[in-house]
Amino acid sequence: MTRLLTRRAAIAGTAGLLAAARISLPRGAYAQSAGPEVNSAVLGYIALTDAAPLIIAQEHGIFAKYGMAGVTVQKQASWGGVRDNLVLGGGSGGIDGAHILTPMPYLIHSGKVVQNGQKVPMAILARLNVNGQGISISKRFADTGARLDASKLKSVLAPNQGTKVAMTFHGGTHDLWLRYWLAAAGIDPDHDVETIVVPPPQMVANLKVGTMDAFCVGEPWNDQTVHQQLGISACITGEIWKNHPEKSLGMRADWVAKNPRAAVALTAAVIEAQQWCEDLANKEEMANILGRRAWFNVPPADILPRAKGDIDFGDGRTLTGTDLRMRFWAEHASYPFQSHDLWFLTEDIRWGVLPADTDTKTLISDVNREDIWRQAAKLAGVADADMPVGTSRGVETFFDGKSFDPAAPQAYLASLAIKKISAA
C-alpha cells in the first residue's frame, strides 16, 4: 500500500505559497510508474573535487540511465552565485539544485543569507561526500609550527595586525572548519583575525598575491597550493573530525514537490555515481575528467593524489593511502544523517549566523529528505543490509576532545569556550 506523507512548505516566487507534498513510493513502485515526471533539471557545481558525483553522472550517462537524460550540470563562480541562482530557479535562468555546502540549504530555506530575507524552501536529497577539505597557511606562517594544533599562531595573530583568513561562504562548511580549528587553539575568529570570503577557485591566486594568510577550502586547491610552493597544509579536515559530512545534493523544494519521481531518479543516479567515484580503480579517470577545461581546468596531478589519500602537506609530512581521504560512498558518506545537519545548525547558532532560538527540529524535518534517499538507494540497487540504521550516527568526537551528542546540543554549546552566543 502506498504510504503518503504530506506537509506544507512556503514556496518562494511569483506563484506565491504552494503546498508541497512529500510522496513516498513503495518498493518497486518506480518501475511500475510512468517514470520521472520530467527528464531534466539544471544543477550547479563549484570546481571542487566533491562535485565529482554530479560530473561523473553526466559524463557517464548515469542520469540518462535513470530517465533523466536532460539534466545539465553548470559551473558556478561562487557559493554566493549558487545561492542567487537557486533563488532564481531553473525555469527563470537559474538552477534547480546544486552540489552545495551542507548548511546552505538551511540558510536559504530560513532566509538568512538571501536578499531581503526572501525564504526559498529547500531540500537535501543526499550527502555527496565526507572528508576531503583542508586548511592551508602561507609560507609566512609555515615556520610557526602551527599544524592541527593552531595555538602556535597565537603569538603572531595579535589583534589589529591585519591577519586575514579566508573561507568560502559565511556559515558554510569551510567557515565552520576554520572557526573550529582557530577556536580550539584559543584564537577568536571574530576578534583575533579578519575573516574574508573568497570563492574556492580563487584561493590559490589570492594567497599568491598576499590577499590572505590562511584559508579553508576543498580540493584540489590545497594540493595546488603545495604544488606551487605558496604554502603548506596545516591540516586536512578529516583530522579535525574523522568522516565529517561535507557537501550535499540540494534542490529547490518546489521542484521536488512537483517532480517526486524525478527527485528519486536524480538521487539514484547520483548514488550510482558516488559508488563509481569511491572505487580507487576509478580515481585516475575521475581526476582526468574533472581536470578538463570544461570542468575544473586544472592539472589532474593537482586532483589525483589526495583523491587517492596520498597527502603531501608541503612541510615534509606525508600520508599514503590514508583513510581520511574524501569518501563518496564508504562510511555511509551518501546518507544525509539528520544528526549531522543538527551539528551544522548548532555551529551556525554558536557563531550567530542563526538565532539561538532556532527550532532546529522543525527545520531539519522541513529540509532533510532522507526518505527520498532511501527510495533512491533501493532504485539504485543498494541492499537492505547496506542501508544506514536510523537517522543519527550517534555521538561525534573531535580532535580537541570535544564531543557532540545529537540528543544534547545545548551541552555541546556550553562546553565551547569561544562563541558568539551564550548557551542556555
Secondary structure by P-SEA (a helix, b strand, c coil): cbbbbbbbbbccccccbbbbbbcccccccccccccccccbbbbbbcccccaaaaaaaaaaccccccccccbbbbbbccaaaaaaaaaaccccccccccccccaaaaaaaacccccccbbbbbbbcccccccccccccccccccccccccccccccccccccbbbbbbcccccaaaaaaaaaaaaacccccccbbbbbbcccaaaaaaaaccccbbbbccaaaaaaaaaccccccccccccccccccccccccaaaaaacaaaaaaaaaaaaaaaaaaacccaaaaaaaaaaccccccccccccccccccccccccccccccccccccccccccccccaaaaaaaaaaaaaacccccccaaaaaaaaccaaaaaaaaaaaaccccccccccccccccccccccccccccaaaaaaaccccccccc
